[in-house]
């Protein structure tokens, strides 16, 4: 009876609009982070862009959480909605933490492997942005959603490898002779790796939603 009643009620499609808007901040933030990692005089400008996108994402997250509390009908489980938007927000929060460290130490040049990790972040963000709108028809798009989440997981695996290679190269170059440079560089590598980890968290949330709703 409850299932029949829910089927007659209008869907809360605004959740999907908010998810899509948030995914756009992820793409924009990731693109700006890639520009940061190119180095040079433009670094502060792109750091500010990430801060702006993070603020925008926070506001969207608040809208989603408010809508969860106020809505009688939600497109899928309320806990899943909250976990999904929080995992997305954690991704851009981690981008923001990355550029806060870059700003603190006034960095203007970055290792090639850091730049490659920036590329994996952009890839993960784009895959996420492709997946999010498909949740509106989760049953229809289950196969594609599973493929996209698997791709994000593979991107995270490549990022792990780049992270490990980067730390080894950093130690060879700076470890014995310049401990401060090694410390700062390793902190940037850790932040970049955590950004991709957060995208894997998003992929896991999406996979859980697919499993529960198909």
Residue, then its C-alpha position, 0 to 999 in steps of 0.5 A: x500500500x505504501x509503495x502504491x501511495x508513493x507512486x502516486x505522489x509527485x517526485x522531488x526532482x529538485x534534489x537532482x537539480x541540486x546534485x547536478x549543480x553541485x557536480x558543476x562546482x566539482x568540475x569547475x574546482x577540479x579544472x581550477x586546481x589543474x591550472x593551479x598546478x601549472x604554477x606561475x603568477x596565476x596560482x593565487x587567482x585559481x586558488x580564489x576560484x576554488x574558494x568561491x566554488x567551495x563556498x557555492x558547494x557548501x550552500x548547495x549542500x545546505x539546500x539539499x539537507x534542508x530539503x531532506x528535512x522538509x520533503x515528504x517524498x524523496x527520490x531515494x532513501x534520505x540517508x543515501x541523499x545525505x551521504x551522497x551530497x556530503x561525499x560530494x562536498x567532501x571532495x571540493x572541501x579537500x580541493x580547498x584544503x589543498x589550495x590553502x596549503x599552497x597559499x600558506x607556503x606561497x608555492x608557485x611551481x609544482x612537480x610533474x607528478x603533482x600535475x599528473x595527479x591534477x589530471x586524475x582529479x579532473x577526470x574523476x570530477x568529469x566522470x562524477x558529473x556524468x554519473x549524477x544526472x543519471x541517478x534520476x533514472x537509476x533503473x534505466x541507467x544502472x549499467x552506465x552508472x556501474x561503468x562510471x563508478x568503476x572508472x572512478x575507482x580505476x582513476x583512484x588507483x592511478x592516483x595512488x600510483x602517482x602519489x607513491x612515485x611522487x613521494x619517492x621522487x621528492x625524497x630523492x631530490x629533497x629528503x636528505x638536503x632540504x627537509x622543509x621542501x620535502x615536508x611541503x611537497x609531501x603535504x601537497x601530494x597527500x592533499x591531492x591523493x585525498x581529493x581523488x579518495x573523496x571522489x571514490x567515496x562519491x562513486x561508492x555512494x552512487x553504487x550503493x544507491x544503484x544496488x538499493x534501487x534497481 
